[in-house]
Amino acid sequence: MRQVYVLSAAMTKYGKSPLSARELALEASKNAIDEAGIKVNDIQAGFIANAFSLSEKQGHLGPILMSGLGIPDIPASTIESACSSGASAIREAWVNIGAGIYDCMLVTGVEKVSQLDTITATTYFSFGSDYIFEGACGASFPGLYGAIARAHMTKYGTTEEQLASVAVKNHENAFYNPNAHFHKKITVDDVMNSVVVASPLKLYDACPFSDGAASAVLCSEDFLRKMTNGPSSKAIKILASGRAGGTGALHQRPDLTTLNAAVLAGKEAFKQASLSTKDIDFLEVHDCFTIAELVALEDLGFYPRGEAAKAEQEGQTKPSGETPVNPSGGLKAKGHPVGATGVGQIVEVFEQLNEMAGGRQVKDARRALTHNVGATGGSCAVHIFEKNN
Ligand SMILES: CC(C)(COP(=O)(O)OP(=O)(O)OC[C@H]1O[C@@H](n2cnc3c(N)ncnc32)[C@H](O)[C@@H]1OP(=O)(O)O)[C@@H](O)C(=O)NCCC(=O)NCCS
C-alpha cells in the first residue's frame, strides 16, 4: 500500500437546511477543493456517501455532483453503509489511492432529511436495521440503542446521570463549533428532565436529524510532493484504516453491551498503525446516542468494560482531559447527517491537527482516531490519522 493523505477537508453547517442534498454536496466539495489548493481537473475519481437521497427523489448522486463541479467525465459512485457510509467511502478511496489506481480523489458525504416529518424520518432510518426483525416490528433506532443502554446499565451499573454527562460534554464542545447543529449548553438536569424517547434514553441522549455535507480530498505521496508549498503543508497522514461487520439485528448477538464490528475494526486499525490507545491524542466516536459513546470507548480499548461512564462523569473525556472524545460536539450535538457523518469526523481531525479548532482545540494534538458505526453495529470503520508537519 502507498501512503495516503487527507489533503483538505471541509463541511457545510449541520442542522436544518433549505438546500437539497445535491446543493449541500456541491458546497462542501467546492470548499474542500479550494482548501486543497488544487484545480478541479486534478480530481480523478470520487465517492459519494449517502443513505437517503431517494427521499428527495434523487439517486445516483455521483454524476450529479461531478457535473455540478464541471467534471462530468470523472467516475463517481455512491457508497451506502447506513450511518458508516462516510468512513466506508473514505476507506474505499484509501484503497484506490493506496493501490496506485488514482492519485487524487474526492470523497463527499451528504444527507438531507429535514423535509421528512419525525415518523417518516424514523421509518426511513429503520431501513438501516434488520428491517424484518426490527424496523417492521416497531423497533426504531432510539429503541434499539435504548435496549443497548438498558443492557449496559444492568451489567455494569451504568446510571442515567452518567449517560447524561456525555450529552452535557458534547453540547459544551459543539458550542465552540460554528458548523454544529446545536449551540446550546445543557446540564445533567436538562437531560434528566427532557422527554423520554425510548427508555432509558431521553431527548438529550439522542442525536438529532440533521442535514449537511462534508468533503475530503485524498491523495498519494507522489501527488502531494508535486504540489507547490502552501496548502499541501496542512495535509494529514492516514496511518490506518480498519473495517469490520457485525450482525444486522440485535437478537443475533450474545452480548448487547459491545459492538463486535467496532472491536474488530479498532484492533485492525491499531495493528496496521503499530500503535496503541496511549498513542492517540483525541477521538471522534459515533455517539448517535449517549450510550454509544461509552460502548465505543470500551470497544476500542480506551477504558476497561464498565468503566467509561465513570471517566466521562469525572471529565476525563473533555478537550482538556486525558482522553478527549468528540471535541467537535459529536453526533449528539454537532449533528448526524447520516452520509456525511464519517467524513465530517475527518473534517474535525483535519482542523484539530492543523490547530484550526478555536475554542474546542485539543492542545498539542498529533494523532487522532475516528470511529464510525453503521446502524447498531452491522458495520464499522476506524481510521487513525497523524499530523504531517
Ligand atoms: C429524538 C427525536 C425523536 C426528536 O425529534 P423530533 O421530536 O422530531 O424533534 P423536533 O425536530 O420536533 O424538535 C423539537 C425540539 O427538540 C429539539 N431537538 C430535536 N432533536 C433533538 C436532539 N436529538 N437533541 C437535542 N434537542 C433536540 C429541537 O431543536 C426542537 O427544539 P426547539 O423547540 O427549541 O426548536 C429525533 O431527534 C431522533 O429520532 N433522533 C435520533 C435519530 C436517529 O435515530 N439517528 C440514527 C442513529 S443510529
The ligand as an SDF file (V2000), in Angstrom:
LIG
                    3D

 48 50  0  0  0  0  0  0  0  0999 V2000
  -35.2540   12.4960   19.4410 C   0  0  0  0  0  0  0  0  0  0  0  0
  -36.0550   12.8000   18.2020 C   0  0  0  0  0  0  0  0  0  0  0  0
  -37.1920   11.8120   18.0510 C   0  0  0  0  0  0  0  0  0  0  0  0
  -36.6110   14.2210   18.3120 C   0  0  0  0  0  0  0  0  0  0  0  0
  -37.2090   14.5350   17.0850 O   0  0  0  0  0  0  0  0  0  0  0  0
  -38.4980   15.4720   16.9690 P   0  0  0  0  0  0  0  0  0  0  0  0
  -39.4960   15.0560   18.0040 O   0  0  0  0  0  0  0  0  0  0  0  0
  -38.8980   15.4560   15.5400 O   0  0  0  0  0  0  0  0  0  0  0  0
  -37.9280   16.8560   17.3770 O   0  0  0  0  0  0  0  0  0  0  0  0
  -38.2740   18.2410   16.7000 P   0  0  0  0  0  0  0  0  0  0  0  0
  -37.4860   18.3900   15.4250 O   0  0  0  0  0  0  0  0  0  0  0  0
  -39.7630   18.3950   16.6170 O   0  0  0  0  0  0  0  0  0  0  0  0
  -37.6710   19.2560   17.7170 O   0  0  0  0  0  0  0  0  0  0  0  0
  -38.3090   19.6110   18.9310 C   0  0  0  0  0  0  0  0  0  0  0  0
  -37.2910   20.3930   19.7670 C   0  0  0  0  0  0  0  0  0  0  0  0
  -36.2950   19.4970   20.2750 O   0  0  0  0  0  0  0  0  0  0  0  0
  -35.0180   19.8470   19.7560 C   0  0  0  0  0  0  0  0  0  0  0  0
  -34.3600   18.5950   19.4190 N   0  0  0  0  0  0  0  0  0  0  0  0
  -34.7480   17.6990   18.4860 C   0  0  0  0  0  0  0  0  0  0  0  0
  -33.9260   16.6230   18.4980 N   0  0  0  0  0  0  0  0  0  0  0  0
  -33.0080   16.8640   19.4560 C   0  0  0  0  0  0  0  0  0  0  0  0
  -31.9190   16.1400   19.9350 C   0  0  0  0  0  0  0  0  0  0  0  0
  -31.6250   14.9500   19.4400 N   0  0  0  0  0  0  0  0  0  0  0  0
  -31.1770   16.6730   20.9290 N   0  0  0  0  0  0  0  0  0  0  0  0
  -31.4840   17.9010   21.4500 C   0  0  0  0  0  0  0  0  0  0  0  0
  -32.5270   18.6310   21.0330 N   0  0  0  0  0  0  0  0  0  0  0  0
  -33.2790   18.1220   20.0450 C   0  0  0  0  0  0  0  0  0  0  0  0
  -35.2550   20.7350   18.5640 C   0  0  0  0  0  0  0  0  0  0  0  0
  -34.2040   21.6310   18.3530 O   0  0  0  0  0  0  0  0  0  0  0  0
  -36.5220   21.4370   18.9700 C   0  0  0  0  0  0  0  0  0  0  0  0
  -36.1860   22.4640   19.8850 O   0  0  0  0  0  0  0  0  0  0  0  0
  -36.9690   23.8650   19.8720 P   0  0  0  0  0  0  0  0  0  0  0  0
  -38.3950   23.5240   20.1780 O   0  0  0  0  0  0  0  0  0  0  0  0
  -36.2680   24.6650   20.9280 O   0  0  0  0  0  0  0  0  0  0  0  0
  -36.7700   24.4000   18.4820 O   0  0  0  0  0  0  0  0  0  0  0  0
  -35.1210   12.7370   16.9440 C   0  0  0  0  0  0  0  0  0  0  0  0
  -34.1260   13.7210   17.0670 O   0  0  0  0  0  0  0  0  0  0  0  0
  -34.4840   11.3750   16.7630 C   0  0  0  0  0  0  0  0  0  0  0  0
  -35.1310   10.3770   16.4790 O   0  0  0  0  0  0  0  0  0  0  0  0
  -33.1580   11.3100   16.8880 N   0  0  0  0  0  0  0  0  0  0  0  0
  -32.4280   10.0710   16.6130 C   0  0  0  0  0  0  0  0  0  0  0  0
  -32.0790    9.9600   15.1420 C   0  0  0  0  0  0  0  0  0  0  0  0
  -31.5170    8.6140   14.8230 C   0  0  0  0  0  0  0  0  0  0  0  0
  -32.0200    7.5890   15.2160 O   0  0  0  0  0  0  0  0  0  0  0  0
  -30.4080    8.5820   14.0830 N   0  0  0  0  0  0  0  0  0  0  0  0
  -29.7580    7.3490   13.7120 C   0  0  0  0  0  0  0  0  0  0  0  0
  -28.8920    6.8880   14.8010 C   0  0  0  0  0  0  0  0  0  0  0  0
  -28.3330    5.2390   14.6010 S   0  0  0  0  0  0  0  0  0  0  0  0
  1  2  1  0
  2  3  1  0
  2  4  1  0
  2 36  1  0
  4  5  1  0
  5  6  1  0
  6  7  2  0
  6  8  1  0
  6  9  1  0
  9 10  1  0
 10 11  2  0
 10 12  1  0
 10 13  1  0
 13 14  1  0
 14 15  1  0
 15 16  1  0
 15 30  1  0
 16 17  1  0
 17 18  1  0
 17 28  1  0
 18 19  1  0
 18 27  1  0
 19 20  2  0
 20 21  1  0
 21 22  1  0
 21 27  2  0
 22 23  1  0
 22 24  2  0
 24 25  1  0
 25 26  2  0
 26 27  1  0
 28 29  1  0
 28 30  1  0
 30 31  1  0
 31 32  1  0
 32 33  2  0
 32 34  1  0
 32 35  1  0
 36 37  1  0
 36 38  1  0
 38 39  2  0
 38 40  1  0
 40 41  1  0
 41 42  1  0
 42 43  1  0
 43 44  2  0
 43 45  1  0
 45 46  1  0
 46 47  1  0
 47 48  1  0
M  END
$$$$
